[in-house]
């Protein structure tokens, strides 16, 4: 590997005062979970799900216990649009479930998104624009002020349309490519958006901080999230959301450390489906909490059923050694491991133990 010199760090570190999260050793309560299987997961499939497959998958997500589900990018295609309209028109959205839709900060796309959401019982309008140095300079060729203005105009329009359309709407804003954006600038843009949306006790707003592409070690992201959590305006009425991808293989670690740093909500997918190396795997996150004695508030008790439905609808395969769900993760091939497990299980039976502490089986 002789050309490593072509790479340089694309992230922005923060002063050590934003590392108070390191004093915590575990996550003691589950975040708000939002499945993005139907959008980020679906758009990364070689063969996207059909309307019927989407409806089947949506039912599975509801069965598991997701209360927020991103159902698509309705302005992107007729299939996406029709899926959302089917959910609304056929009253298929449970009273305690909120659907989420994604839109760029472009007027015609925002307007079509609201058309798709008409009379939605509860919907999150998730609007975004890219703020990173690479996107500003290479893709949009716009200044910081021009990029910020895109977010401002998007916020104004979604607020206006929410008052004009029948339905129950909440707002979510993402500075896309957050981890490649100067933290102070990301904060400036988000606070401008919040000033327009005016969060309150009855108008909670979500600020989503995506790891659009993993660029750093997980602790850097955690410090970036802590910085935002401590400096966002209206913090008591703002939900900080995470949306990690897994390019460096540390999406779960990114998420767990960022939850310690003050985040409230996680967007991810079952089994880590998603663009490139995938979104963060909610199965692993939830089961990690469960193995620490924390109820994740998701029903993952029938893992073979979830694997079957996932593989059927996505045509993807759950790796045999995928944490908690793979067909081999509870198989021990080493003789000494087998012996220790057998003795431990016998000990548990003899002592009538309730707490789980078996060697080699988390």
C-alpha positions in Angstrom: 0.0 0.0 0.0 2.3 2.7 -1.3 -0.1 5.5 -1.9 -1.6 6.1 1.5 -0.3 9.6 1.3 -3.2 10.5 -1.0 -5.5 10.3 2.0 -6.0 12.9 4.7 -8.4 13.2 7.5 -11.7 14.8 6.5 -13.2 15.3 9.9 -12.9 18.0 12.5 -11.8 17.2 16.1 -13.0 19.1 19.1 -11.4 20.3 22.3 -11.2 17.8 25.2 -13.9 19.6 27.1 -16.4 17.8 24.8 -15.5 14.3 26.1 -17.5 14.1 29.3 -19.2 11.0 27.8 -16.1 8.9 28.6 -17.1 8.9 32.3 -20.1 6.7 31.4 -19.7 2.9 31.1 -23.1 1.8 29.7 -26.3 2.9 28.0 -29.0 2.8 30.7 -32.1 3.4 28.6 -33.1 2.8 25.0 -33.2 5.6 22.5 -36.2 6.4 20.3 -35.8 3.9 17.4 -36.5 4.9 13.8 -36.3 2.2 11.2 -35.0 3.4 7.8 -35.2 0.0 6.2 -38.0 1.2 3.8 -35.9 4.1 2.5 -32.1 3.9 3.1 -32.3 0.1 3.1 -34.6 -0.2 0.2 -32.7 2.3 -2.1 -29.5 0.2 -1.7 -31.1 -3.1 -2.9 -30.1 -4.4 -6.3 -33.9 -5.1 -6.8 -35.9 -2.6 -4.6 -38.9 -4.0 -2.8 -42.2 -4.1 -4.6 -45.3 -2.4 -3.1 -46.5 -5.8 -1.7 -43.0 -6.5 -0.2 -42.9 -3.1 1.4 -46.3 -3.6 2.9 -45.2 -7.0 4.3 -42.0 -5.5 5.7 -43.9 -2.5 7.2 -46.1 -5.0 9.2 -42.9 -6.7 10.5 -41.5 -3.4 11.7 -44.7 -2.6 13.5 -44.8 -6.1 15.1 -41.2 -5.6 16.4 -42.4 -2.4 18.1 -41.0 0.5 16.0 -42.9 3.7 16.7 -41.2 5.7 14.0 -40.6 4.3 10.5 -39.1 6.1 7.5 -41.3 4.8 4.7 -39.5 6.4 1.8 -38.7 9.3 -0.4 -42.2 9.8 -1.9 -41.1 12.4 -4.5 -38.4 10.1 -5.9 -40.7 7.5 -7.7 -44.3 6.5 -8.1 -43.7 3.3 -6.1 -42.5 5.3 -3.1 -45.4 7.7 -3.5 -48.0 5.0 -3.9 -46.7 3.1 -0.9 -47.2 6.0 1.4 -50.6 6.8 0.0 -51.6 3.1 0.4 -50.6 3.2 4.1 -52.6 6.4 4.7 -55.7 5.7 2.5 -56.1 2.1 3.8 -55.6 3.2 7.5 -52.7 0.8 7.8 -50.7 3.1 10.2 -51.3 2.2 13.8 -52.3 5.1 16.1 -49.0 4.9 18.0 -46.8 4.8 14.9 -45.4 7.8 13.1 -44.3 7.5 9.5 -41.3 9.5 8.3 -40.6 10.8 4.8 -37.4 12.2 3.3 -37.0 15.2 1.1 -34.3 17.4 -0.2 -34.4 21.2 0.4 -35.8 21.8 -3.1 -39.2 23.4 -3.5 -40.8 21.1 -6.0 -39.7 18.0 -4.0 -40.9 19.4 -0.7 -44.3 20.2 -2.3 -44.7 16.7 -3.8 -43.7 15.3 -0.4 -46.5 17.1 1.3 -48.9 16.0 -1.4 -48.0 12.4 -0.5 -48.5 13.1 3.2 -52.0 14.6 2.9 -54.2 13.6 5.9 -51.4 11.5 7.4 -52.4 10.8 11.1 -48.8 11.4 12.2 -45.8 12.2 9.9 -42.3 13.5 10.3 -41.1 15.6 7.4 -37.4 15.0 7.2 -35.6 17.6 5.1 -31.9 17.9 4.5 -29.1 19.5 2.6 -25.4 18.7 2.4 -23.1 20.9 4.5 -19.6 19.2 4.3 -16.5 20.9 2.9 -16.3 18.3 0.1 -20.0 18.8 -0.9 -19.9 22.6 -0.7 -16.7 22.9 -2.7 -16.9 20.0 -5.2 -20.6 19.3 -5.7 -22.6 22.5 -5.1 -19.7 25.0 -5.5 -21.4 27.3 -3.0 -20.2 29.3 -0.1 -21.1 28.6 3.5 -23.7 31.3 3.5 -25.3 30.0 0.3 -25.5 26.4 1.7 -27.0 27.8 4.9 -29.6 29.7 2.9 -30.7 26.4 1.3 -31.5 25.0 4.8 -33.2 28.2 5.8 -35.5 28.3 2.7 -36.3 24.6 3.2 -37.2 25.2 6.8 -39.5 28.1 5.9 -41.3 26.1 3.2 -41.9 23.0 5.3 -43.3 25.2 8.1 -45.5 27.0 5.7 -46.9 23.9 4.0 -47.5 22.1 7.3 -50.0 24.9 8.1 -51.6 24.6 4.7 -52.0 20.8 4.4 -54.4 18.6 6.5 -52.4 16.2 8.6 -50.3 16.0 11.8 -46.7 17.0 11.0 -43.4 17.1 12.9 -40.0 18.3 11.5 -36.6 16.7 11.2 -33.5 18.4 9.7 -30.3 16.8 8.8 -27.0 18.6 7.8 -26.0 15.8 5.5 -22.4 14.7 5.7 -22.3 16.1 9.2 -19.1 14.3 10.1 -17.3 16.1 7.3 -18.6 19.5 8.3 -16.9 22.0 10.6 -18.8 21.5 13.9 -19.2 25.2 14.5 -20.7 25.6 11.0 -23.1 22.7 11.5 -24.2 24.2 14.7 -24.8 27.6 13.0 -26.9 26.0 10.3 -29.0 23.9 12.7 -29.6 26.8 15.0 -30.8 28.9 12.1 -33.2 26.1 11.1 -34.4 25.8 14.7 -35.1 29.6 14.9 -37.5 29.2 12.0 -39.2 26.0 13.2 -39.5 27.3 16.8 -39.4 24.1 18.9 -41.6 24.1 22.0 -43.1 21.7 24.5 -45.8 20.9 21.9 -43.5 21.2 18.8 -40.5 18.9 19.3 -38.0 19.1 16.4 -35.5 16.5 15.5 -32.0 17.4 14.6 -30.4 14.4 12.9 -26.6 14.2 12.8 -25.7 11.7 10.1 -22.5 9.8 9.7 -23.2 9.9 6.0 -19.8 8.3 5.4 -17.6 7.1 8.3 -14.5 9.2 8.5 -13.0 8.9 12.0 -12.7 6.7 15.0 -16.0 6.5 17.0 -14.9 8.7 19.8 -14.5 11.7 17.5 -18.2 11.4 16.5 -19.2 11.2 20.1 -17.4 14.4 20.9 -19.1 16.1 17.9 -22.5 15.0 19.2 -21.7 16.2 22.7 -20.7 19.6 21.2 -24.0 19.8 19.4 -26.0 18.6 22.4 -24.5 21.3 24.6 -24.8 24.2 22.2 -28.0 23.7 20.2 -30.7 26.2 21.0 -34.0 25.0 22.4 -32.3 21.9 23.6 -35.1 20.8 25.9 -37.5 20.7 23.0 -35.0 19.2 20.5 -34.4 15.5 19.9 -30.9 14.7 18.8 -30.9 11.8 16.3 -28.1 9.6 15.0 -27.9 8.1 11.5 -24.6 6.2 11.3 -23.3 4.3 8.3 -20.7 1.6 8.6 -17.9 2.4 6.1 -15.1 1.8 8.6 -17.0 -1.1 10.3 -17.7 0.8 13.5 -21.3 2.0 13.0 -22.4 0.3 16.2 -19.6 1.8 18.2 -20.3 5.3 16.7 -23.9 5.0 17.8 -23.2 3.6 21.3 -20.7 6.3 22.2 -22.9 9.0 20.7 -25.7 7.9 22.9 -23.4 8.3 25.9 -22.7 11.8 24.5 -26.3 12.9 24.7 -28.2 11.7 21.7 -31.8 10.7 22.1 -32.7 8.8 19.0 -31.3 6.3 16.4 -32.0 5.8 12.8 -30.9 2.4 11.5 -31.9 -0.8 9.8 -32.4 -4.5 10.6 -29.2 -6.4 10.1 -27.4 -3.3 8.8 -28.8 -3.1 5.3 -28.1 0.2 3.6 -25.9 2.1 1.2 -22.3 0.8 0.6 -21.4 -1.1 3.8 -24.8 -0.4 5.3 -26.5 1.6 8.0 -26.0 0.8 11.6 -27.6 -2.5 12.6 -30.4 -1.9 15.1 -30.6 -5.6 15.9 -27.0 -5.5 17.3 -27.6 -2.2 19.1 -30.8 -3.4 20.8 -29.3 -6.8 21.7 -26.2 -5.2 23.1 -28.4 -3.2 25.4 -30.4 -6.3 26.3 -27.2 -8.2 27.2 -26.5 -5.4 29.7 -29.9 -5.8 31.4 -31.6 -2.9 29.5 -34.9 -3.5 27.8 -34.5 -2.1 24.3 -38.3 -1.8 23.9 -38.2 -3.8 20.7 -39.4 -7.4 20.5 -36.6 -9.4 19.0 -37.6 -12.7 20.7 -38.2 -14.6 17.4 -34.9 -13.9 15.6 -35.4 -16.7 13.0 -38.7 -15.2 12.0 -37.1 -11.8 11.5 -34.2 -13.3 9.5 -36.7 -15.1 7.3 -38.8 -12.0 6.6 -35.7 -9.9 6.0 -34.2 -12.3 3.5 -37.5 -12.8 1.7 -38.3 -9.1 1.2 -34.8 -7.8 0.6 -33.2 -10.8 -1.2 -30.2 -10.2 1.0 -28.6 -12.7 3.3 -27.9 -12.5 7.0 -24.2 -13.5 7.5 -23.8 -16.7 9.5 -21.7 -14.8 12.1 -23.8 -11.7 12.3 -24.1 -10.8 16.0 -27.1 -12.4 17.7 -28.8 -13.4 14.5 -26.4 -15.5 12.4 -27.0 -19.2 12.3 -23.5 -20.0 13.8 -23.2 -17.3 16.5 -24.2 -19.7 19.3 -22.3 -22.6 17.9 -19.1 -23.6 19.7 -16.6 -25.8 17.7 -13.7 -25.7 20.1 -13.7 -28.7 22.5 -12.7 -26.6 25.5 -15.5 -24.1 24.7 -18.0 -26.9 24.5 -16.8 -28.3 27.8 -17.0 -25.0 29.6 -20.5 -24.3 28.3 -21.8 -27.7 29.3 -20.4 -27.4 32.8 -21.8 -23.8 33.2 -25.3 -24.9 32.1 -25.2 -27.8 34.6 -24.1 -25.3 37.3 -27.0 -23.0 36.5 -29.4 -25.8 36.8 -28.0 -27.0 40.1 -28.0 -23.5 41.6 -31.3 -22.4 40.0 -29.7 -19.3 38.7 -31.7 -16.5 37.0 -29.0 -14.2 35.8 -27.2 -15.2 32.7 -23.4 -15.6 32.9 -22.4 -18.5 30.7 -18.9 -18.6 29.2 -18.7 -18.0 25.4 -22.4 -17.3 25.1 -23.2 -13.6 25.7 
